[in-house]
């Protein structure tokens, strides 16, 4: 099997990857995009999206991703099913291996492999994912107005999500495994001063309870062994995210959490012609709209790079 040569290879198919494909395709770069393990990314596990601009009536995650994919293909992006299994970043053009066999040489790369939310690993949690179980309070909190919800975690993110949900919900249970919060003092104070947040120290979730409509409660076990059931409609995980960067370890600069490091204000990595977009480089915002904007930035940076490289080679 021969080696295919492409000008721009996009790895990943969430809002960042598809937006990068739309922009590079319209610039006549002829991008090739590989969808990866989870075509459409994290949004395919989200039911209703109400905060993406341009959809006043809302849109489901899978539908939004399919619309972006169709838009990219309309302008000539070559969207393919497949997983990048190996990559060589020692020299340009960069070489990638798809599904362990096909080789591609790419003049430029846009990495948009995203990040995955950490879950507890409960079977019941997986059963109700998207039906009351969520890893994004900003995305889904609005659906639980004036209802009772729980947040799992004890760090800054968990405290931030709990206080955000407290502004919408009737009661917020903050389930903390340890006898203390790991969050900053300011965040802890905010939690303790919010009357409708109940902090439950030294509790672990044993089971997420529900019915055909979705989540109805959670069974918790205290460090003492005592069990209790809380009645809730929403169960939010805030125990961190894991960037999907295993493929790039030792080949690109990653921060302490594993996110790709880029030059401030750009999508540029330390390697020329390699760009990063979306949640794979963003531990802070993690929204569909910020990922899409990041994909646009990567495409524009890539376009300028290829144009400069073409001029230099003349």
C-alpha positions in Angstrom: 0.0 0.0 0.0 1.5 3.3 -1.1 1.8 6.4 1.1 -0.8 9.1 0.5 0.3 12.8 0.6 -2.1 15.5 1.9 -1.7 19.2 2.6 -3.7 19.3 5.8 -4.7 16.3 8.1 -7.2 17.0 10.8 -7.3 14.5 13.7 -10.6 14.5 15.5 -14.2 15.2 14.7 -15.9 17.4 17.4 -16.8 21.1 16.9 -13.1 22.0 16.7 -12.2 19.4 14.0 -15.3 20.0 11.9 -14.9 23.8 12.0 -11.2 23.5 11.1 -12.3 21.3 8.1 -14.9 23.9 7.0 -12.4 26.7 7.0 -9.5 24.8 5.4 -11.8 23.3 2.8 -13.1 26.8 1.8 -9.5 27.9 1.6 -9.0 25.2 -1.1 -6.5 23.3 1.0 -8.2 20.0 0.5 -8.2 18.8 4.2 -8.6 15.1 5.2 -10.3 14.5 8.5 -10.2 11.3 10.5 -13.1 11.0 12.9 -11.4 8.8 15.5 -12.8 6.5 18.2 -15.8 8.7 18.9 -17.1 10.4 15.7 -18.6 13.8 16.7 -16.8 13.8 20.0 -18.3 14.4 23.5 -21.3 16.2 22.1 -22.7 13.0 20.7 -23.4 12.0 24.3 -25.4 15.2 24.9 -29.1 15.2 24.2 -30.3 18.8 23.9 -28.0 21.8 23.3 -29.6 25.1 24.0 -26.6 27.4 24.2 -25.0 27.1 20.7 -25.6 30.3 18.8 -28.0 30.1 15.9 -30.3 27.4 17.2 -33.0 29.3 19.2 -35.1 26.1 19.6 -32.1 24.0 20.6 -30.5 21.1 18.8 -29.3 17.7 19.8 -25.6 17.0 20.1 -25.6 14.3 17.3 -27.6 16.6 15.0 -25.3 19.5 15.5 -22.2 17.4 14.8 -23.9 15.9 11.7 -24.7 19.4 10.4 -21.1 20.5 10.9 -19.9 17.4 9.1 -22.2 17.9 6.1 -21.1 21.6 5.9 -17.4 20.5 5.9 -18.1 18.0 3.2 -20.1 20.5 1.1 -16.9 22.5 0.7 -14.8 19.5 -0.2 -13.4 18.2 3.1 -12.6 14.5 2.9 -14.1 13.1 6.1 -13.1 9.6 6.8 -13.8 6.8 9.3 -10.6 5.7 11.0 -8.3 6.0 14.0 -4.8 7.4 13.9 -2.7 4.6 15.6 0.8 6.0 15.2 2.4 9.3 14.4 6.0 10.4 13.5 6.6 14.1 14.2 10.4 14.0 13.8 10.3 15.8 10.4 8.0 17.4 7.9 6.0 16.1 6.1 4.7 14.3 9.2 3.8 10.6 8.9 0.7 9.1 10.4 -0.6 5.5 10.4 -4.3 4.9 10.2 -5.9 1.8 11.6 -2.4 0.2 11.9 -1.9 0.0 8.2 -2.5 3.0 5.9 0.3 5.6 5.8 -0.3 9.3 5.2 2.3 12.1 4.8 0.9 15.5 5.9 2.4 18.9 5.3 0.4 20.2 8.3 -1.6 18.7 11.1 -4.5 20.1 13.1 -5.0 18.1 16.3 -8.6 18.2 17.7 -8.8 14.9 19.6 -10.6 16.5 22.5 -10.8 15.5 26.1 -12.9 12.9 27.9 -14.7 13.6 31.2 -13.7 11.3 34.1 -16.6 9.2 35.4 -16.9 7.0 38.5 -17.2 3.9 36.4 -20.6 2.7 37.8 -22.8 0.7 35.5 -25.8 2.7 36.7 -24.0 5.9 35.9 -23.4 4.8 32.3 -27.0 3.7 32.0 -28.3 7.2 32.7 -25.6 9.2 30.9 -27.4 12.0 28.9 -30.6 11.2 30.9 -29.7 13.0 34.2 -26.0 12.1 34.4 -23.8 14.9 33.0 -20.2 16.1 33.2 -21.0 19.7 32.4 -23.2 21.9 34.6 -22.8 24.9 32.3 -24.2 22.8 29.4 -27.0 21.0 31.2 -27.8 22.8 34.5 -30.6 24.8 32.9 -32.7 21.6 32.4 -32.8 21.2 36.2 -34.2 24.5 37.2 -36.0 24.4 40.7 -35.1 20.7 41.0 -32.6 18.9 43.3 -29.3 17.8 41.9 -25.9 16.4 43.1 -22.3 17.2 42.2 -19.5 14.8 42.7 -16.1 16.2 43.5 -14.2 18.3 46.0 -11.9 20.6 43.9 -12.4 24.1 42.4 -14.4 22.7 39.4 -16.8 20.9 41.6 -17.3 23.9 43.9 -17.7 26.2 40.9 -20.3 23.8 39.3 -22.1 23.5 42.6 -22.5 27.3 43.1 -23.5 27.7 39.5 -26.2 25.0 39.9 -27.3 26.5 43.2 -28.4 29.7 41.3 -30.8 27.5 39.2 -31.7 24.5 41.4 -33.7 24.1 44.6 -31.1 22.0 46.4 -27.5 21.0 45.5 -25.8 18.1 47.2 -22.0 18.3 46.9 -20.7 14.7 47.4 -17.1 14.7 48.6 -15.1 11.5 49.1 -12.7 13.1 51.6 -13.3 14.8 54.9 -12.3 18.2 53.3 -12.5 20.2 50.1 -9.5 20.5 47.9 -10.7 23.7 46.4 -9.2 27.1 47.0 -10.2 28.9 50.2 -12.3 31.5 48.2 -14.2 28.7 46.4 -14.8 26.8 49.7 -16.1 30.0 51.4 -18.5 30.5 48.5 -19.8 27.0 48.8 -20.3 27.2 52.6 -22.0 30.5 52.3 -24.6 29.3 49.7 -27.6 28.2 51.7 -28.9 25.6 49.2 -25.7 23.7 48.9 -25.3 20.7 51.3 -21.8 19.4 51.5 -21.7 15.6 52.2 -18.2 14.8 53.3 -16.8 11.2 53.2 -19.5 9.9 51.0 -19.0 7.7 47.9 -21.7 7.1 45.3 -22.7 3.4 45.2 -25.4 3.6 42.6 -27.3 6.1 40.5 -31.0 5.5 40.7 -33.6 6.1 38.0 -36.5 5.0 35.9 -37.5 5.2 32.2 -37.6 9.0 32.5 -34.1 9.3 33.8 -32.3 9.9 37.1 -34.4 9.9 40.3 -31.8 9.6 43.0 -28.4 8.3 44.2 -27.4 5.7 46.8 -24.4 7.0 48.9 -22.2 5.2 51.4 -20.5 7.0 54.2 -16.9 6.1 55.3 -18.6 4.6 58.4 -20.4 2.1 56.1 -23.8 3.8 56.6 -25.9 4.1 53.4 -28.3 6.9 52.5 -30.5 7.7 49.5 -30.9 11.2 48.1 -33.7 12.2 45.7 -32.3 14.1 42.7 -33.1 14.7 39.1 -29.5 15.5 38.0 -26.2 13.9 38.8 -23.1 15.9 37.8 -19.6 14.7 37.6 -16.8 17.2 38.4 -13.8 15.0 39.0 -11.8 16.2 36.1 -11.2 15.6 32.4 -8.5 13.6 30.6 -7.2 15.1 27.3 -6.9 12.6 24.5 -3.1 13.1 24.0 -1.6 9.6 24.6 -0.6 9.5 20.9 1.5 12.7 21.3 3.3 12.0 24.6 7.0 12.6 24.2 6.4 14.1 20.7 4.6 17.4 21.5 4.9 19.6 24.6 2.2 18.8 27.0 1.4 20.5 30.3 1.2 18.7 33.7 -2.4 17.5 33.0 -1.5 16.3 29.5 -3.1 19.1 27.5 -1.2 20.3 24.4 0.7 23.5 25.0 0.2 26.2 22.3 1.7 29.6 21.8 -0.4 32.2 23.6 -3.2 33.6 21.5 -2.7 31.0 18.7 -3.1 27.3 17.9 0.6 26.9 17.2 2.5 24.1 18.9 6.3 24.1 19.2 6.5 22.1 16.0 6.1 24.0 12.7 2.9 23.1 10.9 1.3 21.4 13.9 -1.7 23.1 15.4 -4.1 22.2 18.2 -7.7 23.1 18.7 -10.6 22.5 21.1 -10.6 20.7 24.4 -7.3 18.9 23.7 -5.6 22.3 24.5 -8.3 23.9 26.7 -8.7 22.8 30.3 -10.8 25.8 31.2 -13.8 26.5 29.0 -14.7 23.2 27.3 -17.8 24.5 25.4 -18.9 23.6 21.9 -18.8 27.2 20.8 -15.2 27.8 22.2 -14.0 24.6 20.5 -15.5 25.7 17.2 -13.8 29.1 17.5 -10.6 27.3 18.3 -11.0 25.2 15.2 -11.4 28.4 13.1 -8.2 29.8 14.6 -6.3 26.6 13.9 -7.5 26.6 10.3 -6.4 30.2 9.7 -3.0 29.6 11.4 -2.6 26.5 9.2 -3.6 28.3 6.0 -1.1 31.1 6.7 1.6 28.5 7.4 1.0 26.6 4.2 1.0 29.8 2.2 4.3 31.0 3.8 5.8 27.5 3.2 4.7 27.6 -0.5 6.3 31.0 -0.9 9.5 29.9 0.8 9.8 26.9 -1.6 9.6 29.1 -4.7 
